[in-house]
């Protein structure tokens, strides 16, 4: 099963990706986290481990990636770079960090001014997710880039569940409605997680988010806030995460991915 976690910047995608990965790992699943955000530099810290060599850099960076596409593969066939039916165990070892039993793969990062847009990273993300072969006890969790560009690229099409993280901002409400519209005619499941909820904002969040799609309400947590502020491993253990893991397991069975 492949799950993409999306939302606006700062909504808590990486934090929830980490907590969900940990919850599913505790249930006996083999978890691969895919860092698909070219700007986020801290996912490995939230997990409490070392940063892997990102996959784009292992190919020679964006320039090396383009060169491979333009010369070696003139038709733009990226399948040779990440071949169909590639298994998690086939990914180059230097590109994967294993942290408390959870594997982390970073697709690519923007390093330098003037190096160009993130389009090659998005293309590589789609190639990886489309060609990755998942076993019955394996779950891939994609921490997507902020916003909705991944919908435009069709990266979400390779996933079985879309989880939208919504924090208490009007911009996040509008983005949630846009995401719901974009996937309305697709075959994928989409659900929302309300994040950073307290008594001041809950009524407004309930009013602005489709409650039929809300699967969990994550309370505002000072522990998570301080761990994130200090760049430390997320140590919180939230019971609401178990509800999300329950839904994922149920959908996994319903979709015949056992």
Secondary structure, DSSP 8 states (H G I E B T S, - for coil): -EEEEEESTTSSHHHHHHHHHHHHHHTT-EEEEEEE-SS---HHHHHTS-----HHHHTTHHHHHHHIIIIITTT--GGGTS-TTEEGGGS-GGGEEEETTEEEEE-----STTS--SHHHHHHHHHHHHHEE--TTEEEEEEE-SSSHHHHHTGGGG-SEEEEEE-SSHHHHHHHHHHHHHHTTSSSEEEEEEEEE-TTTHHHHHHHS-GGGEEEEEE--HHHHHHHHTT-------HHHHHHHHHHHHHHHHTT--
